[in-house]
Amino acid sequence: MTTQRPQVRQPSRVEFIALIAALMSLNALAIDIMLPALPNIGETFSVLDPNDRPLVLSAYLLGIGVSTLFLGPLADRFGRRKPLMVGISVYVIAALAVNIAPSFEGLLALRLIQGMGAAAFRVVVLAVVRDKYEGRTMAEVMSLAFMVLMIVPIIAPSIGQLILLISPWQGICVFVGLGGALVGLWAFLRLPETLSKADQRPLSLSGIFGGFVIVFTNRFSILYALAGMMIFGALMGMINSSQQIFVGIYDLGPMFPLAFAGMASTMAVASFINARIVNRIGVRRISHFALIVFTLTSGLLVVLTLVTEVPFPVYITLQSLAMFMFSWIASNMNSLSMEPLGHVAGTAASAFGFFQTIGGATIGLVISKFFNGTIMPIALGFTILGVSALCCVLIAEKGKLFGIGEEAAR
């Protein structure tokens, strides 16, 4: 005879947002805390080309993308808790196992596996939020979660730098593993199952295929998800190249984590402001305005780069403005892409997570591979991606921005 674990009591709204943010933060932690260690990892494994070091980040993102495709149908069949707990376990074990990686290729393989576990933080968490909220309320909750999430990019590089003062780079991996274990315990004890029995979908080829057909035939959702992929690619390009830009171009040295934190803090501020105004102004108006400003800011940086050597204060100001707008774009466009698909939220989160993560990671890696000792690859990449995302939004909205003809757009 088996005994069932007592049902988890519903957390308060504040605790729910904090827990969602903590789960989402594990991905940011596994990426941003590694930035100061990339030269050390390259030295340990004799990685000669500095442009190969960001593969440590890309392998992790590739793992997320691969696993994401399968997690959605599993979450729609078995509920949200079980896939989440399995994902956290894989994340923690792989993070700790990186300490004994025999080679750079072995390290990349373990980062790939860690990312496969971490896909649960992207797919399951987004499905949980969609289970409980929709529309502007979902956008508000996502913005509050993003506000907490953005604290991690602010402090993670500094934490990584501090760990490197007292231990080799492997100590960072131990820290990541322990952090994942603590958040996993919190989720196990406090996150309830949000998928009702009535909404569970069959785990069969026809059921899975049917769910993906529903997702990929929704023109509105797909186009917004593609726009989100392009903007995420811009973010990954910035993260991949940040160490080379701040240290290689602007010679910040140990001040790199502080400069990165200052830039990342604008995203936390943007998320807080978005949560306060989204119900009053609207998801479309904010995200469309932010995308236009993001694109124009990036274009201005291209022009400046063509005519002069951009001073650091100018670069950090324009890049911070772009990151501010990224925060408004990401949280609101995620909500817009998920809004019509509440009945297949897990599959939708899986599908969008797959091509957003794989596509965004690939775009970011391509941008970083073009690094040539200047900021032109970042500036030009941001501009091209901003224009491309804006085209997707215009098609989704049938040429009408800022919520004009909102119902017709569907």
Secondary structure, 3 states (H helix, E strand, C coil): CCCCCCCCCCCCHHHHHHHHHHHHHHHHHHHHCCHHHHHHHHHHCCCCCHHHCCHHHHHHHHHHHHHHHHHHHHHHHHCCHHHHHHHHHHHHHHHHHHHHCCCHHHHHHHHHHHHHHHHHHHHHHHHHHHHHCCHHHHHHHHHHHHHHHCHHHHHHHHHHHHHHHHCCCHHHHHHHHHHHHHHHHHHHHHCCCCCCHHHCCCCCHHHHHHHHHHHHCCHHHHHHHHHHHHHHHHHHHHHHHHHHHHHHHCCCHHHHHHHHHHHHHHHHHHHHHHHHHHHHHCHHHHHHHHHHHHHHHHHHHHHHHHHCCCCHHHHHHHHHHHHHHHHHHHHHHHHHHHHHHHHHHHHHHHHHHHHHHHHHHHHHHHHHHCCCCCCHHHHHHHHHHHHHHHHHHHHHCCCCCCCCCHHHHC
